[in-house]
Amino acid sequence: MTEIYVKVETGQEEFELETGKMLKASLTQRAENNRANTELVERLSDIFEDRVGLIKGHKRPRKKIKVDLTKEEVEERIEKWQKHR
Protein backbone atom coordinates (compact mmCIF):
# COMPACT_ATOMS: atom_id res chain seq x y z
CA MET A 1 0.00 0.00 0.00
CA THR A 2 1.23 3.48 -0.86
CA GLU A 3 0.08 6.74 0.70
CA ILE A 4 0.33 9.84 -1.46
CA TYR A 5 -0.20 13.53 -0.80
CA VAL A 6 -2.08 15.40 -3.51
CA LYS A 7 -2.63 19.14 -3.77
CA VAL A 8 -5.87 19.94 -5.59
CA GLU A 9 -7.21 22.97 -7.40
CA THR A 10 -10.93 22.87 -8.06
CA GLY A 11 -13.12 24.47 -10.71
CA GLN A 12 -10.54 24.17 -13.51
CA GLU A 13 -11.39 23.86 -17.22
CA GLU A 14 -9.95 20.35 -17.53
CA PHE A 15 -8.47 17.61 -15.42
CA GLU A 16 -4.68 17.70 -15.14
CA LEU A 17 -2.22 15.75 -13.05
CA GLU A 18 1.30 17.07 -12.44
CA THR A 19 4.12 15.22 -10.76
CA GLY A 20 6.79 16.65 -8.52
CA LYS A 21 7.50 16.68 -4.83
CA MET A 22 3.75 16.29 -4.37
CA LEU A 23 1.13 15.33 -6.94
CA LYS A 24 -0.96 18.27 -8.11
CA ALA A 25 -4.43 17.63 -9.50
CA SER A 26 -6.52 20.21 -11.31
CA LEU A 27 -10.15 19.17 -10.98
CA THR A 28 -13.13 20.32 -13.02
CA GLN A 29 -15.58 20.04 -10.12
CA ARG A 30 -15.90 22.65 -7.40
CA ALA A 31 -15.40 21.81 -3.73
CA GLU A 32 -19.13 21.65 -3.06
CA ASN A 33 -21.10 18.66 -1.76
CA ASN A 34 -18.02 16.40 -1.97
CA ARG A 35 -17.93 16.72 -5.79
CA ALA A 36 -14.21 17.51 -6.05
CA ASN A 37 -13.26 14.64 -3.72
CA THR A 38 -15.40 12.25 -5.74
CA GLU A 39 -13.79 13.39 -8.99
CA LEU A 40 -10.30 13.00 -7.49
CA VAL A 41 -10.95 9.46 -6.27
CA GLU A 42 -12.64 8.38 -9.52
CA ARG A 43 -9.97 9.83 -11.81
CA LEU A 44 -7.05 8.48 -9.79
CA SER A 45 -8.73 5.08 -9.58
CA ASP A 46 -8.93 5.07 -13.38
CA ILE A 47 -5.30 6.15 -13.78
CA PHE A 48 -3.95 3.69 -11.21
CA GLU A 49 -6.31 0.93 -12.37
CA ASP A 50 -6.96 0.24 -8.70
CA ARG A 51 -9.22 1.51 -5.95
CA VAL A 52 -8.12 4.77 -4.31
CA GLY A 53 -9.16 5.83 -0.82
CA LEU A 54 -9.19 9.33 0.59
CA ILE A 55 -7.60 9.19 4.04
CA LYS A 56 -7.19 12.82 5.03
CA GLY A 57 -8.04 16.31 3.83
CA HIS A 58 -11.70 15.91 2.98
CA LYS A 59 -12.25 19.67 3.38
CA ARG A 60 -8.77 20.94 2.51
CA PRO A 61 -6.82 21.39 -0.73
CA ARG A 62 -4.08 19.03 0.48
CA LYS A 63 -5.30 15.44 0.44
CA LYS A 64 -3.80 12.16 1.54
CA ILE A 65 -4.83 9.12 -0.47
CA LYS A 66 -4.00 5.44 -0.35
CA VAL A 67 -3.75 2.89 -3.11
CA ASP A 68 -2.83 -0.81 -3.01
CA LEU A 69 0.16 -0.41 -5.34
CA THR A 70 3.87 0.08 -4.78
CA LYS A 71 5.36 3.54 -5.20
CA GLU A 72 7.01 2.34 -8.41
CA GLU A 73 3.70 1.07 -9.80
CA VAL A 74 2.05 4.41 -8.99
CA GLU A 75 4.81 6.30 -10.82
CA GLU A 76 4.60 3.95 -13.83
CA ARG A 77 0.84 4.37 -14.14
CA ILE A 78 1.05 8.15 -13.90
CA GLU A 79 3.72 8.17 -16.64
CA LYS A 80 1.58 5.85 -18.79
CA TRP A 81 -1.46 8.15 -18.34
CA GLN A 82 0.55 11.27 -19.18
CA LYS A 83 1.82 9.67 -22.42
CA HIS A 84 -1.59 8.43 -23.58
CA ARG A 85 -3.96 11.23 -22.74
Secondary structure, 3 states (H helix, E strand, C coil): CEEEEEEEECCCCCCEEECCCCEEEECCCCCCCCHHHHHHHHHHHHHHCCCEEEEECCCCCEEEEEECCCHHHHHHHHHHHHHHC
